[in-house]
Amino acid sequence: KFEIKKYFDFIVDDSCGLADKPDPTRVNLILEKFSIIPEEVLIVDDSLAGLLAGKNAKTRTCGVLTGNSTKEMFEKEGIDYIFESVKDLGEVL
């Protein structure tokens, strides 16, 4: 729709036929494809399901409070970092 595919090397979306988040299969596929160590990855998402997929894949996680998930929900699940805005990401990068 927005013609942004050219900016990405690899896309995993709902058409891939893999299990939905919070299952880590999609994250693991990306890690394997690019030979990335999970501990070197930071998953940034405003949804708890996306962050749990990252946690289940053993990555670090950063919850952004711009979606329907609350700070309390992120804290309960042990999300590593919680920010009000993606502008705050510089603190951990």
PyMOL commands that set and color helices and strands:
alter all, ss='L'
color gray80, all
select helices_A, chain A and resi 5-7+14-16+25-33+38-40+48-56+71-76+86-91
alter helices_A, ss='H'
color red, helices_A
select strands_A, chain A and resi 42-45+60-64+81-83
alter strands_A, ss='S'
color yellow, strands_A
deselect
rebuild
show_as cartoon
